[in-house]
Amino acid sequence: MRVSLNEIEKVCEKAACGVGVPAGADSDIGFGAAWLEARGLPGVTVAARDLANFEYAGLTWRNSGAERYGDAQGSSLLPHAGGLIDLAAADALGARGELKTVTLANARSPLFLLPAAVQRLEDGCTFRLTWDSPKVAAMADGDTGVTIHGDALLSDAATTLRIEAVVGDVDSKGPPSPPLLCDHEALESRLAASLREGVAVDQASWDRLQELAARTLVPASGESRRRGAGAEIDDNE
């Protein structure tokens, strides 16, 4: 089925709220899922999978010199994506011209950090996100846009995520990238098509998100109807 980007954002946000994602992070998840799907990337599938099994877990940290090291304890990064990018950006902005790194072990679904990184490009930061299972390298740059190299994007395996951020350009002499999956032009072409035609989403994933989003609905009663509660999710809310 085809749905609008607005529907994707709202349903994913409500699904996140319905499973207990902290306030603020639920809207980040909605934005991230819509941003990814608009560009032909699996935002709905990942959101449905992770939210259906959601159990909030904090990140543990230890610092070592100029780098930050953390452990996600095998949990999804959906509720942490914005905070992790903000952390990397703050480090980079505090040391202009110096590459700053955040490394996070045992993390799932790092793809959701890419939309959050794009939101911070206006600060002048450049981001390179890399992880190993499957091998992916994604670049977000204010001048050249977004480029993704990788073997695949959809995986349920825990991986080690490395976030590199700098005010300016990331050193192009980094480790060799896996094969190109999509460049900025391809992503923008997909976005234009999504805006024209809507997005074809996986039906099973979409149904699961709708079920999770319904947990936010107030049981119907005479009083709740007078107050407007109990409305189903549609694109005209």
C-alpha positions as CSV (number, residue, x, y, z in Angstrom):
1,M,0.0,0.0,0.0
2,R,1.0,3.6,-0.5
3,V,0.9,6.2,2.3
4,S,2.1,9.8,2.6
5,L,5.2,10.9,4.4
6,N,3.0,12.8,6.9
7,E,1.2,9.5,7.7
8,I,4.5,7.7,8.2
9,E,5.8,10.4,10.6
10,K,2.6,10.5,12.7
11,V,2.0,6.8,12.9
12,C,5.6,6.0,13.8
13,E,5.6,8.8,16.4
14,K,2.4,7.4,18.0
15,A,3.7,3.9,17.8
16,A,6.8,5.0,19.7
17,C,4.7,6.8,22.3
18,G,2.5,3.7,22.6
19,V,5.4,1.4,23.6
20,G,6.8,3.9,26.1
21,V,9.6,5.7,24.2
22,P,10.5,8.9,26.2
23,A,8.8,12.1,25.1
24,G,10.8,13.9,22.5
25,A,12.5,10.7,21.2
26,D,9.1,9.6,19.9
27,S,8.9,12.6,17.5
28,D,12.5,11.9,16.5
29,I,11.6,8.4,15.5
30,G,8.7,9.6,13.5
31,F,10.8,12.1,11.7
32,G,13.6,9.6,11.1
33,A,11.3,6.9,9.7
34,A,9.7,9.4,7.3
35,W,13.1,10.8,6.2
36,L,14.4,7.4,5.5
37,E,11.3,6.1,3.6
38,A,11.2,9.3,1.5
39,R,14.6,8.2,0.2
40,G,13.8,4.6,-0.4
41,L,15.5,3.4,2.9
42,P,13.8,1.0,5.3
43,G,12.5,3.4,8.0
44,V,9.1,1.7,8.4
45,T,10.4,-1.8,8.5
46,V,13.1,-1.0,11.1
47,A,10.7,1.1,13.2
48,A,8.1,-1.7,13.3
49,R,10.6,-4.3,14.1
50,D,12.3,-2.4,16.9
51,L,9.2,-0.9,18.5
52,A,7.4,-4.2,18.5
53,N,10.2,-5.5,20.8
54,F,10.9,-2.2,22.6
55,E,12.5,-2.2,26.0
56,Y,14.2,1.1,26.9
57,A,17.8,0.7,27.9
58,G,20.3,3.5,28.8
59,L,23.7,3.8,27.3
60,T,26.8,3.3,29.4
61,W,29.9,5.4,28.8
62,R,33.6,5.6,29.5
63,N,35.9,8.3,28.3
64,S,39.4,7.8,27.0
65,G,41.3,10.9,25.8
66,A,39.7,12.6,22.8
67,E,37.2,9.8,22.1
68,R,34.0,8.7,23.8
69,Y,33.3,5.0,24.2
70,G,29.9,3.6,25.0
71,D,27.8,0.4,25.1
72,A,24.2,0.1,23.9
73,Q,23.8,-3.3,25.6
74,G,22.2,-4.8,22.5
75,S,19.4,-2.2,22.4
76,S,17.9,-0.3,19.5
77,L,19.3,3.2,18.8
78,L,15.9,4.5,17.7
79,P,15.3,6.5,20.9
80,H,19.0,7.6,21.2
81,A,19.7,8.7,17.6
82,G,19.2,12.4,18.1
83,G,21.1,12.5,21.4
84,L,24.1,10.7,20.0
85,I,24.3,13.1,17.0
86,D,23.9,16.0,19.4
87,L,26.8,14.7,21.5
88,A,29.1,14.2,18.5
89,A,28.2,17.7,17.2
90,A,28.8,19.3,20.6
91,D,32.3,17.7,20.8
92,A,33.1,18.9,17.2
93,L,31.8,22.4,17.8
94,G,33.9,22.6,20.9
95,A,37.1,21.7,19.1
96,R,36.7,23.3,15.6
97,G,38.7,21.7,13.0
98,E,39.5,18.7,15.1
99,L,37.9,15.3,14.3
100,K,35.9,14.0,17.3
101,T,34.8,10.4,17.6
102,V,32.0,8.6,19.4
103,T,32.2,4.8,19.4
104,L,29.3,2.7,20.6
105,A,29.4,-1.1,21.0
106,N,26.5,-3.6,20.9
107,A,24.1,-1.2,19.1
108,R,21.2,-2.0,16.8
109,S,19.6,0.0,14.0
110,P,22.3,2.7,13.6
111,L,20.7,3.7,10.3
112,F,18.3,6.1,12.2
113,L,21.3,8.3,13.1
114,L,21.5,9.4,9.5
115,P,18.4,11.6,9.5
116,A,19.5,13.1,12.8
117,A,22.9,13.9,11.4
118,V,21.4,15.7,8.4
119,Q,19.4,17.9,10.8
120,R,22.7,19.1,12.3
121,L,24.5,20.0,9.0
122,E,23.4,23.6,9.3
123,D,25.8,23.9,12.3
124,G,28.7,23.4,9.9
125,C,29.5,19.8,11.0
126,T,30.3,16.9,8.7
127,F,29.5,13.4,9.9
128,R,30.7,10.0,8.9
129,L,28.8,7.0,10.4
130,T,30.3,3.5,10.0
131,W,29.3,0.2,11.4
132,D,30.3,-3.4,10.7
133,S,27.2,-5.7,10.7
134,P,26.5,-5.3,7.8
135,K,29.4,-3.1,6.7
136,V,28.1,0.5,6.1
137,A,29.7,3.9,5.7
138,A,27.4,6.9,5.5
139,M,28.5,10.5,4.9
140,A,26.5,13.6,5.7
141,D,28.1,16.7,4.4
142,G,26.6,20.2,4.0
143,D,28.2,20.7,0.6
144,T,27.9,17.3,-1.1
145,G,24.9,15.9,0.7
146,V,24.4,12.3,1.8
147,T,26.2,9.3,0.4
148,I,25.8,5.7,1.5
149,H,28.2,2.9,0.9
150,G,27.4,-0.6,2.2
151,D,26.8,-4.3,1.7
152,A,23.2,-4.0,3.0
153,L,21.1,-1.7,5.2
154,L,18.6,-4.1,6.9
155,S,20.0,-6.1,9.7
156,D,18.9,-7.1,13.2
157,A,22.5,-7.8,14.3
158,A,24.1,-5.8,17.1
159,T,27.1,-3.9,15.8
160,T,29.8,-1.4,16.7
161,L,28.9,2.1,15.6
162,R,31.5,4.8,15.0
163,I,30.4,8.5,14.7
164,E,33.0,10.9,13.3
165,A,32.2,14.6,13.4
166,V,34.2,17.7,12.5
167,V,33.5,21.3,11.7
168,G,34.6,21.3,8.1
169,D,35.5,18.2,6.0
170,V,36.0,14.7,7.2
171,D,39.5,13.4,6.1
172,S,38.9,11.6,2.9
173,K,41.8,9.2,3.7
174,G,39.7,7.2,6.1
175,P,39.3,3.4,5.8
176,P,38.1,2.0,2.4
177,S,34.4,2.2,1.9
178,P,32.2,-0.8,0.9
179,P,30.4,-0.6,-2.5
180,L,28.3,2.5,-3.2
181,L,24.6,1.9,-2.4
182,C,23.3,5.4,-3.2
183,D,24.6,8.9,-3.7
184,H,23.0,12.2,-3.0
185,E,21.4,12.5,-6.5
186,A,19.8,9.1,-6.2
187,L,18.4,9.9,-2.7
188,E,17.0,13.3,-4.0
189,S,15.4,11.6,-7.0
190,R,13.7,9.1,-4.6
191,L,12.5,12.0,-2.4
192,A,10.9,13.7,-5.4
193,A,9.1,10.5,-6.4
194,S,7.9,10.0,-2.8
195,L,6.5,13.5,-2.6
196,R,4.6,13.0,-5.9
197,E,3.4,9.4,-5.4
198,G,3.6,8.6,-1.7
199,V,5.6,5.7,-0.3
200,A,5.0,2.0,-0.9
201,V,5.4,0.5,2.6
202,D,5.6,-3.1,3.8
203,Q,2.0,-4.0,4.7
204,A,2.9,-6.2,7.7
205,S,5.2,-3.6,9.1
206,W,2.6,-0.9,8.6
207,D,-0.1,-2.9,10.3
208,R,2.2,-3.6,13.3
209,L,2.9,0.1,13.6
210,Q,-0.8,0.9,13.5
211,E,-1.4,-1.6,16.3
212,L,1.2,0.0,18.5
213,A,0.0,3.5,17.7
214,A,-3.5,2.4,18.8
215,R,-2.2,2.0,22.3
216,T,-2.3,5.8,22.7
217,L,-6.0,5.9,22.1
218,V,-8.3,6.5,25.1
219,P,-11.1,3.9,25.5
220,A,-14.3,5.4,24.2
221,S,-16.9,6.7,26.7
222,G,-19.5,9.5,26.7
223,E,-17.1,11.9,28.3
224,S,-14.1,11.0,26.1
225,R,-16.3,11.5,23.0
226,R,-17.3,14.9,24.1
227,R,-13.6,15.7,24.6
228,G,-12.7,14.3,21.2
229,A,-10.8,11.2,22.3
230,G,-10.7,7.8,20.6
231,A,-10.1,9.1,17.0
232,E,-8.4,6.7,14.7
233,I,-5.2,7.7,13.0
234,D,-5.7,9.2,9.5
235,D,-4.0,11.8,7.3
236,N,-6.4,14.6,8.2
237,E,-5.7,14.8,12.0
